[in-house]
Amino acid sequence: MLSQRHHRLEAKGSEEEQEREGVMVIAGLLKDRVDVEKEPAMKKQRIQGYFENRSNP
């Protein structure tokens, strides 16, 4: 009986670990998505700054 409880606790721990890993994957994907959405605006600012600096020697 004790070994069955131990096995269930190990399985539960494994499930929690898999859940945690899944949440981390989702969080990483969301972070990547946010970074991609910011990228065009940052690129535009960088290009505008380049041309402003170039026209004002």
Gaussian input, Z-matrix of N, CA and C with variables (Angstrom, degrees):
# hf/3-21g

backbone

0 1
 N
 C     1     B1
 C     2     B2     1     A1
 N     3     B3     2     A2     1     D1
 C     4     B4     3     A3     2     D2
 C     5     B5     4     A4     3     D3
 N     6     B6     5     A5     4     D4
 C     7     B7     6     A6     5     D5
 C     8     B8     7     A7     6     D6
 N     9     B9     8     A8     7     D7
 C    10    B10     9     A9     8     D8
 C    11    B11    10    A10     9     D9
 N    12    B12    11    A11    10    D10
 C    13    B13    12    A12    11    D11
 C    14    B14    13    A13    12    D12
 N    15    B15    14    A14    13    D13
 C    16    B16    15    A15    14    D14
 C    17    B17    16    A16    15    D15
 N    18    B18    17    A17    16    D16
 C    19    B19    18    A18    17    D17
 C    20    B20    19    A19    18    D18
 N    21    B21    20    A20    19    D19
 C    22    B22    21    A21    20    D20
 C    23    B23    22    A22    21    D21
 N    24    B24    23    A23    22    D22
 C    25    B25    24    A24    23    D23
 C    26    B26    25    A25    24    D24
 N    27    B27    26    A26    25    D25
 C    28    B28    27    A27    26    D26
 C    29    B29    28    A28    27    D27
 N    30    B30    29    A29    28    D28
 C    31    B31    30    A30    29    D29
 C    32    B32    31    A31    30    D30
 N    33    B33    32    A32    31    D31
 C    34    B34    33    A33    32    D32
 C    35    B35    34    A34    33    D33
 N    36    B36    35    A35    34    D34
 C    37    B37    36    A36    35    D35
 C    38    B38    37    A37    36    D36
 N    39    B39    38    A38    37    D37
 C    40    B40    39    A39    38    D38
 C    41    B41    40    A40    39    D39
 N    42    B42    41    A41    40    D40
 C    43    B43    42    A42    41    D41
 C    44    B44    43    A43    42    D42
 N    45    B45    44    A44    43    D43
 C    46    B46    45    A45    44    D44
 C    47    B47    46    A46    45    D45
 N    48    B48    47    A47    46    D46
 C    49    B49    48    A48    47    D47
 C    50    B50    49    A49    48    D48
 N    51    B51    50    A50    49    D49
 C    52    B52    51    A51    50    D50
 C    53    B53    52    A52    51    D51
 N    54    B54    53    A53    52    D52
 C    55    B55    54    A54    53    D53
 C    56    B56    55    A55    54    D54
 N    57    B57    56    A56    55    D55
 C    58    B58    57    A57    56    D56
 C    59    B59    58    A58    57    D57
 N    60    B60    59    A59    58    D58
 C    61    B61    60    A60    59    D59
 C    62    B62    61    A61    60    D60
 N    63    B63    62    A62    61    D61
 C    64    B64    63    A63    62    D62
 C    65    B65    64    A64    63    D63
 N    66    B66    65    A65    64    D64
 C    67    B67    66    A66    65    D65
 C    68    B68    67    A67    66    D66
 N    69    B69    68    A68    67    D67
 C    70    B70    69    A69    68    D68
 C    71    B71    70    A70    69    D69
 N    72    B72    71    A71    70    D70
 C    73    B73    72    A72    71    D71
 C    74    B74    73    A73    72    D72
 N    75    B75    74    A74    73    D73
 C    76    B76    75    A75    74    D74
 C    77    B77    76    A76    75    D75
 N    78    B78    77    A77    76    D76
 C    79    B79    78    A78    77    D77
 C    80    B80    79    A79    78    D78
 N    81    B81    80    A80    79    D79
 C    82    B82    81    A81    80    D80
 C    83    B83    82    A82    81    D81
 N    84    B84    83    A83    82    D82
 C    85    B85    84    A84    83    D83
 C    86    B86    85    A85    84    D84
 N    87    B87    86    A86    85    D85
 C    88    B88    87    A87    86    D86
 C    89    B89    88    A88    87    D87
 N    90    B90    89    A89    88    D88
 C    91    B91    90    A90    89    D89
 C    92    B92    91    A91    90    D90
 N    93    B93    92    A92    91    D91
 C    94    B94    93    A93    92    D92
 C    95    B95    94    A94    93    D93
 N    96    B96    95    A95    94    D94
 C    97    B97    96    A96    95    D95
 C    98    B98    97    A97    96    D96
 N    99    B99    98    A98    97    D97
 C   100   B100    99    A99    98    D98
 C   101   B101   100   A100    99    D99
 N   102   B102   101   A101   100   D100
 C   103   B103   102   A102   101   D101
 C   104   B104   103   A103   102   D102
 N   105   B105   104   A104   103   D103
 C   106   B106   105   A105   104   D104
 C   107   B107   106   A106   105   D105
 N   108   B108   107   A107   106   D106
 C   109   B109   108   A108   107   D107
 C   110   B110   109   A109   108   D108
 N   111   B111   110   A110   109   D109
 C   112   B112   111   A111   110   D110
 C   113   B113   112   A112   111   D111
 N   114   B114   113   A113   112   D112
 C   115   B115   114   A114   113   D113
 C   116   B116   115   A115   114   D114
 N   117   B117   116   A116   115   D115
 C   118   B118   117   A117   116   D116
 C   119   B119   118   A118   117   D117
 N   120   B120   119   A119   118   D118
 C   121   B121   120   A120   119   D119
 C   122   B122   121   A121   120   D120
 N   123   B123   122   A122   121   D121
 C   124   B124   123   A123   122   D122
 C   125   B125   124   A124   123   D123
 N   126   B126   125   A125   124   D124
 C   127   B127   126   A126   125   D125
 C   128   B128   127   A127   126   D126
 N   129   B129   128   A128   127   D127
 C   130   B130   129   A129   128   D128
 C   131   B131   130   A130   129   D129
 N   132   B132   131   A131   130   D130
 C   133   B133   132   A132   131   D131
 C   134   B134   133   A133   132   D132
 N   135   B135   134   A134   133   D133
 C   136   B136   135   A135   134   D134
 C   137   B137   136   A136   135   D135
 N   138   B138   137   A137   136   D136
 C   139   B139   138   A138   137   D137
 C   140   B140   139   A139   138   D138
 N   141   B141   140   A140   139   D139
 C   142   B142   141   A141   140   D140
 C   143   B143   142   A142   141   D141
 N   144   B144   143   A143   142   D142
 C   145   B145   144   A144   143   D143
 C   146   B146   145   A145   144   D144
 N   147   B147   146   A146   145   D145
 C   148   B148   147   A147   146   D146
 C   149   B149   148   A148   147   D147
 N   150   B150   149   A149   148   D148
 C   151   B151   150   A150   149   D149
 C   152   B152   151   A151   150   D150
 N   153   B153   152   A152   151   D151
 C   154   B154   153   A153   152   D152
 C   155   B155   154   A154   153   D153
 N   156   B156   155   A155   154   D154
 C   157   B157   156   A156   155   D155
 C   158   B158   157   A157   156   D156
 N   159   B159   158   A158   157   D157
 C   160   B160   159   A159   158   D158
 C   161   B161   160   A160   159   D159
 N   162   B162   161   A161   160   D160
 C   163   B163   162   A162   161   D161
 C   164   B164   163   A163   162   D162
 N   165   B165   164   A164   163   D163
 C   166   B166   165   A165   164   D164
 C   167   B167   166   A166   165   D165
 N   168   B168   167   A167   166   D166
 C   169   B169   168   A168   167   D167
 C   170   B170   169   A169   168   D168

   B1=1.4491
   B2=1.5279
   B3=1.3124
   B4=1.4538
   B5=1.5344
   B6=1.3192
   B7=1.4625
   B8=1.5227
   B9=1.3228
   B10=1.4742
   B11=1.5226
   B12=1.3276
   B13=1.4763
   B14=1.5250
   B15=1.3186
   B16=1.4572
   B17=1.5325
   B18=1.3183
   B19=1.4713
   B20=1.5244
   B21=1.3500
   B22=1.4735
   B23=1.5193
   B24=1.3300
   B25=1.4575
   B26=1.5268
   B27=1.3322
   B28=1.4636
   B29=1.5224
   B30=1.3205
   B31=1.4623
   B32=1.5215
   B33=1.3257
   B34=1.4606
   B35=1.5224
   B36=1.3419
   B37=1.4597
   B38=1.5150
   B39=1.3094
   B40=1.4580
   B41=1.5287
   B42=1.3277
   B43=1.4690
   B44=1.5242
   B45=1.3331
   B46=1.4669
   B47=1.5204
   B48=1.3095
   B49=1.4601
   B50=1.5304
   B51=1.3245
   B52=1.4684
   B53=1.5223
   B54=1.3275
   B55=1.4611
   B56=1.5227
   B57=1.3201
   B58=1.4624
   B59=1.5253
   B60=1.3273
   B61=1.4645
   B62=1.5211
   B63=1.3358
   B64=1.4618
   B65=1.5148
   B66=1.3253
   B67=1.4658
   B68=1.5223
   B69=1.3305
   B70=1.4592
   B71=1.5291
   B72=1.3185
   B73=1.4649
   B74=1.5279
   B75=1.3171
   B76=1.4639
   B77=1.5237
   B78=1.3304
   B79=1.4683
   B80=1.5322
   B81=1.3110
   B82=1.4627
   B83=1.5174
   B84=1.3208
   B85=1.4668
   B86=1.5220
   B87=1.3260
   B88=1.4678
   B89=1.5186
   B90=1.3295
   B91=1.4622
   B92=1.5233
   B93=1.3312
   B94=1.4602
   B95=1.5212
   B96=1.3135
   B97=1.4609
   B98=1.5276
   B99=1.3263
   B100=1.4628
   B101=1.5177
   B102=1.3327
   B103=1.4592
   B104=1.5209
   B105=1.3192
   B106=1.4596
   B107=1.5268
   B108=1.3287
   B109=1.4551
   B110=1.5192
   B111=1.3280
   B112=1.4628
   B113=1.5251
   B114=1.3136
   B115=1.4524
   B116=1.5333
   B117=1.3398
   B118=1.4669
   B119=1.5300
   B120=1.3252
   B121=1.4606
   B122=1.5242
   B123=1.3110
   B124=1.4630
   B125=1.5218
   B126=1.3144
   B127=1.4646
   B128=1.5261
   B129=1.3285
   B130=1.4606
   B131=1.5315
   B132=1.3292
   B133=1.4605
   B134=1.5203
   B135=1.3175
   B136=1.4600
   B137=1.5259
   B138=1.3196
   B139=1.4671
   B140=1.5228
   B141=1.3367
   B142=1.4604
   B143=1.5241
   B144=1.3187
   B145=1.4655
   B146=1.5142
   B147=1.3174
   B148=1.4502
   B149=1.5205
   B150=1.3370
   B151=1.4574
   B152=1.5228
   B153=1.3242
   B154=1.4796
   B155=1.5128
   B156=1.3211
   B157=1.4647
   B158=1.5249
   B159=1.3029
   B160=1.4549
   B161=1.5263
   B162=1.3210
   B163=1.4693
   B164=1.5266
   B165=1.3287
   B166=1.4723
   B167=1.5232
   B168=1.3698
   B169=1.4817
   B170=1.4920
   A1=111.09
   A2=116.59
   A3=120.63
   A4=110.92
   A5=116.10
   A6=119.08
   A7=111.36
   A8=117.75
   A9=120.83
   A10=110.14
   A11=116.85
   A12=120.22
   A13=109.88
   A14=115.31
   A15=120.06
   A16=110.30
   A17=116.24
   A18=120.87
   A19=110.44
   A20=116.88
   A21=119.97
   A22=110.97
   A23=117.68
   A24=120.63
   A25=110.98
   A26=116.52
   A27=119.69
   A28=110.80
   A29=117.20
   A30=121.21
   A31=110.08
   A32=117.01
   A33=120.51
   A34=110.03
   A35=116.15
   A36=120.24
   A37=111.09
   A38=116.64
   A39=121.23
   A40=110.81
   A41=115.57
   A42=119.86
   A43=110.46
   A44=116.52
   A45=120.02
   A46=110.73
   A47=116.51
   A48=120.43
   A49=110.77
   A50=116.70
   A51=120.42
   A52=110.57
   A53=116.61
   A54=120.56
   A55=110.28
   A56=115.62
   A57=121.14
   A58=109.95
   A59=116.91
   A60=120.60
   A61=110.87
   A62=116.76
   A63=120.75
   A64=111.98
   A65=116.12
   A66=120.34
   A67=110.01
   A68=117.60
   A69=120.87
   A70=111.32
   A71=117.05
   A72=120.76
   A73=109.77
   A74=116.35
   A75=120.45
   A76=110.54
   A77=116.72
   A78=120.13
   A79=110.50
   A80=117.25
   A81=120.57
   A82=112.23
   A83=116.69
   A84=120.32
   A85=110.71
   A86=116.86
   A87=120.04
   A88=111.05
   A89=117.04
   A90=120.67
   A91=110.39
   A92=116.76
   A93=120.46
   A94=110.75
   A95=116.71
   A96=121.73
   A97=110.59
   A98=117.00
   A99=121.18
   A100=109.92
   A101=117.13
   A102=120.85
   A103=111.22
   A104=118.12
   A105=122.18
   A106=109.94
   A107=116.91
   A108=119.90
   A109=111.45
   A110=118.31
   A111=121.93
   A112=111.78
   A113=117.07
   A114=122.09
   A115=114.18
   A116=120.90
   A117=119.37
   A118=113.08
   A119=117.99
   A120=120.55
   A121=110.34
   A122=116.58
   A123=120.35
   A124=110.39
   A125=116.59
   A126=120.74
   A127=109.70
   A128=116.52
   A129=120.88
   A130=110.58
   A131=117.19
   A132=120.86
   A133=111.11
   A134=116.49
   A135=121.26
   A136=110.51
   A137=116.98
   A138=121.06
   A139=110.39
   A140=117.07
   A141=120.05
   A142=110.84
   A143=116.81
   A144=120.81
   A145=111.53
   A146=117.31
   A147=121.61
   A148=110.88
   A149=115.56
   A150=118.77
   A151=112.11
   A152=118.33
   A153=120.92
   A154=110.13
   A155=117.62
   A156=121.42
   A157=111.28
   A158=116.67
   A159=121.30
   A160=111.04
   A161=117.53
   A162=120.27
   A163=111.98
   A164=118.75
   A165=123.11
   A166=110.41
   A167=117.34
   A168=119.53
   A169=113.25
   D1=-40.64
   D2=179.54
   D3=-63.26
   D4=-38.99
   D5=-179.85
   D6=-66.87
   D7=-31.61
   D8=177.02
   D9=-67.03
   D10=-42.81
   D11=177.77
   D12=-62.72
   D13=-45.36
   D14=-179.76
   D15=-59.94
   D16=-42.80
   D17=179.13
   D18=-63.00
   D19=-42.55
   D20=179.05
   D21=-64.75
   D22=-39.49
   D23=178.37
   D24=-65.31
   D25=-40.17
   D26=176.77
   D27=-63.62
   D28=-41.93
   D29=179.27
   D30=-64.86
   D31=-40.05
   D32=179.47
   D33=-64.86
   D34=-43.35
   D35=177.34
   D36=-60.99
   D37=-39.49
   D38=179.00
   D39=-65.12
   D40=-41.64
   D41=178.46
   D42=-63.82
   D43=-41.99
   D44=178.72
   D45=-63.69
   D46=-38.90
   D47=178.53
   D48=-65.17
   D49=-42.65
   D50=177.72
   D51=-64.18
   D52=-39.01
   D53=178.03
   D54=-62.75
   D55=-45.60
   D56=-179.57
   D57=-61.02
   D58=-43.35
   D59=178.62
   D60=-62.90
   D61=-40.35
   D62=178.41
   D63=-63.03
   D64=-41.72
   D65=178.46
   D66=-64.61
   D67=-39.49
   D68=179.20
   D69=-65.25
   D70=-37.48
   D71=177.51
   D72=-64.65
   D73=-46.38
   D74=179.97
   D75=-62.59
   D76=-43.45
   D77=178.73
   D78=-61.63
   D79=-40.53
   D80=178.03
   D81=-64.11
   D82=-41.01
   D83=178.63
   D84=-65.17
   D85=-41.29
   D86=178.31
   D87=-64.36
   D88=-40.60
   D89=178.54
   D90=-63.30
   D91=-43.18
   D92=177.59
   D93=-60.76
   D94=-39.84
   D95=-179.82
   D96=-63.51
   D97=-42.23
   D98=179.18
   D99=-64.74
   D100=-42.61
   D101=179.87
   D102=-63.01
   D103=-38.27
   D104=179.79
   D105=-67.27
   D106=-39.08
   D107=179.54
   D108=-67.35
   D109=-31.79
   D110=179.30
   D111=-77.68
   D112=-26.82
   D113=-171.61
   D114=-57.10
   D115=-47.90
   D116=-179.09
   D117=-60.46
   D118=-38.54
   D119=179.21
   D120=-66.37
   D121=-40.39
   D122=179.08
   D123=-66.33
   D124=-39.59
   D125=179.22
   D126=-64.45
   D127=-42.16
   D128=179.40
   D129=-61.81
   D130=-43.76
   D131=178.57
   D132=-62.50
   D133=-41.62
   D134=-179.65
   D135=-63.46
   D136=-42.71
   D137=-179.75
   D138=-67.81
   D139=-42.94
   D140=178.24
   D141=-61.52
   D142=-41.56
   D143=177.78
   D144=-62.69
   D145=-37.56
   D146=178.63
   D147=-62.77
   D148=-47.46
   D149=-178.74
   D150=-69.79
   D151=-33.69
   D152=176.71
   D153=-65.39
   D154=-44.01
   D155=179.46
   D156=-67.38
   D157=-33.02
   D158=-178.82
   D159=-72.76
   D160=-36.00
   D161=-178.39
   D162=-81.84
   D163=-16.19
   D164=177.84
   D165=-115.22
   D166=79.36
   D167=-176.91
   D168=-71.85

